[in-house]
Amino acid sequence: MIESGFTRKKVASLTLGEKLQKFRTEHRKSLLDVSRSIKIQVKYLEALESGSYSSLPADVYVRGFLRSYARYLGCDEEAILRMYERERNIQISLKKKAPSKSDSTRMRWPTLIVTTKTVWTICIILALGGVVLYLVREYHTFISAPRLVLVEPRDQEVVSQTDIVVRGETDRGARVLINGQPVLIDTEGKFIEKLLLQPGLNTLVISAANRFGKERTETLTVEAIFTPEQAAYNESPVIPEENDRIRVIVSAPEKVVAVTVLVDGVRVWNGQLMIGERKEFMADQEISVSSDNGKATYVEVGSESPRALSSEEQPIQDVLFAPER
């Protein structure tokens, strides 16, 4: 194989810094010599020869450094400045293209696009969550006995009257019995009942049961100490005649209303009356009726015709009804 007589040589152009270093070496000058002559710090001269433009001061100062260095070395100032411009622009372009470390390590979250399918999925998840919560609550009700809190009387209390008030609170929807007799409960689960006592030790058995048959029972003992005259009165109570009592029927023929009823100062109903629903109440002294809509709440007092509590659709408080004496 015949070899040609040409030799390939790799031609590489010098950078600005390399040219400055080459010219300085040809003049046999050190960086310290140049620094003393043109009054530029050695670290800036080193940065110019290494091409580390980012470690130099502002661009206007760099141009002044290059002009002074070029005059000192006897080079063309404009050519030196053109080389600086070209290399500086190249470094700026490369710096813009290179991804920063913070950008490469930053977590990218997917963009959430709200679509009809997404909305339906969220609605289904919320509905299923509500069903699960309801089932959990029902299961807890099924396996647990209802709450029963007795406010009064205290266990082993000693009293000097012939009657006593039993007051307490249980879960809404529970059924309360006192010594086997049912007690009226309001919509908040509160109850109050007045009992007649016998002389000596009286045992009160209060029980609360939910619709699943789970029951909680509290037993109290109350000692009653009173005079024979009080005992005789207790044994022969005076029952008021029907004509001496007041009867009120509360109804909601047109709208659902929220009603509170007090019988002889004791709240016996606090809840909503559905359309067409009627509630009858009897009292010895007075019945107080409150409603969130007086015009939509009707009352029948005794044998009278039904009438609205008020002529305006507005809340009305403590309308009293008492028997005629």
CORPEWO-V298298 format. One line per field, one symbol per residue. phi: phi as a letter, one per 30 degrees, with the letter a starting at -180 (. if undefined). burial: # if it has 16 or more other C-alpha atoms within 10 Angstrom, else .. Layout:
phi = ???
burial = ???
This chain:
phi = .dcdcccdbdcbdddddddddddddddhbcdddddddchbdddddddddcidddccdeedddddeddddddddicdddddddddedddddddddddddddddddcddcddddcdbdddddddddddddddddddddddddddccdddbccdadddidcbccdbaccbaabddidccbchicdbdbddcicbbbccdccdjdcccccbbbcdcidbbbbcbcbccbbdedddddddbddcdddddccbbccbbdcbdbcbbbcchicdcaaaccddidbbcbbbdcabcbbbdbddcccbccicdddbddaccdadbchdcbbddc
burial = ...............##..##.##......#..##....#.#.##..##.#.#..#.....##.######..#...#..##..#..##....................................................#...####.#..#.....#.##.#.#.####..###.#......##..#####...###....#.#####....###...#####.....#..#..........####.####..########...####.##.......####.################....#####.....#....###..
